[in-house]
Amino acid sequence: MGWHAEGMEGHEGSALASVKDRSGLSRELTYPADDVKRSDLSAVQAVCECGWRSPYFSAPGAEYIPFMVVLPPHSKAKAETLWQEHIDHVRALQQQGQLLAQPLRRARAVQRVRLPDWTCPGCEVVYGREPSECPACGRKAVQP
């Protein structure tokens, strides 16, 4: 049960909680290791299926119920806003990638232009050097 944005597959948002253990260190609550309800949360953060995470923030009244974090209305709104800002950023990068990809497709078809060394297989954004992942869509770039 997470947050969804139309046209954004692979970007389901949700909340993640952490607690302090006996030594005072924080650890994330995960199922099945944490299979009981807890209300002693030290912090929460908004997370995305793609791996993005917001900074931790305090959420008094939040509870962990196996499989999910239940946030009070104010904290839920904050988490959703942080996730939505992430989605807006990803969309902006995708739009930039689409604007760049269209002229490159035409240039390859008409002029047989030599491609630079690295191209994203998903959106065809081209890079001069090997990136760890495409900033437009998050996929690993491949050599043509």
N, C-alpha and C positions, 0 to 999 in steps of 0.2 A: 504494500500500500504506500506508494510514493507519489511524487509530483511528476507530471508529464507535460511536455510542450509539443504541440502539433508539428510534425515534420522533423522531429529531433530524436530519431531512433538512437539507442545507445546512450541516452542522457537522462535516465530516470533519476530523480532526486529523492533524497530521504534524509533523516537525521541519524546521527551516530552519537552514542554516549560513552563517557569514560568515568571510571571511579578510581579512587585512591586505594591502593592495597595496604596491607599492614605496615609495609616499609615506607609508605608515603609516596610511592611512585604511582603515576597514573597508568591505567591500562584500559583498552577499549572493551566494551561489553559485546560479546558475540555469542550466537547460538551455534552449537549445542552446549558449549562450555558454561555459559551463563543461562541456566534454564529456570530461574526463579525471578519473580517480580522484585524490582529494586527501586527505591526512591532516594538513595544516597548518592546521586550522580554528582560528580565534581565539575563536569563541563559537557557541553554538547557541541556539535558542529554539523553544518549542512554538508552533504556529500553527493557525488554524482556517480552514476554507473561507469562513466568514462575514466574515473580515477581522481577527478578534481575534488578538493576538500577546502572548505572555508576555514578561517581561523576558529579556534575554540572560543566559546562564549558561555557565560553563566546563564542557567535557565532554572531559577527557583520554581519548584513545583513540578518539574519534569519527572517522568517515571519511565523505567525500562520494563517492558513486558516482553518475554521471549519473542523474538522476531522483529520487535519494533520499539521505537522511543515515542512516548506520548508527551507532547509539549503543551504547556499552557498557551492560550491564544496569543499573547504578546511574543513569546519565544518562537512559536510556530510561524508567525508572520515574519519575524526576523530571519529565521532559517530559510523560508521560502523566498524572501527578497534576495538573500545572498545567492541562493541557487539560481534565481531568475537573472541576476546580474551576470552570472557565469554563462547562462544560456544566451543572453543578449550578446556577450562577447564572442561566443562560438559562432553565432549567426553572422556577426559582422565579419569575422575571419572567413567564413564560408562565402559571403558575398564578395569579398575582395578576391578570393580564389576563383570564383566564377567569372569575375570580370577579367582576370588574367588568363584563365583557361580558354575562353572563346577565341581571342586573337591567336593564341598559340596553335589551336586546332586548325584554323584557317591557314596559318603560315606553313604548317607542316604539309597540308594537302596541296597548296598552290605552289609554294616555292621549294619544297623539300629541304627545309631548314634543318641543319644539324641541331639536335636537342642538346641542351646542357646535360651535365653528368647525371643528375638525379631528378626523378619525376614521381609525384605522388600517384599511385594507381587509382585512387578514388576520385580525385578532383582534377588531376593532371596539372597541378601547380608545379612549376619547374624551379629547381634550386641549382646553384652553382656548386655547392658542396653537400656532402652527406649530412642530412639532419637526423636527429634521433626519431623525430616524428613530424608529420605535416602540421604546421600551425593552423591550417585552414580546416582540416577534418580530423586530425589526430592519428591517422594511419601511418605506418612505417613506410618511408619512401623507398623505392627500389631503383636500381640502375636499369636504364632502358636496354 
